[in-house]
Amino acid sequence: MTGMAVATVAAVEKVAARTVRAVLETVGGEKALLET
């Protein structure tokens, strides 16, 4: 059960990191468009 909890937390962190990266890329892209 502990192993499953660790795996679940790791998966959630992976998804969260991916989401944050995607948001930052989107914001960065919009800033680049606005600056151009």
Buried (B, 14 or more C-beta within 10 A) or exposed (E): EEEEEEEEEEEEEEEEEEEEEEEEEEEEEEEEEEEE
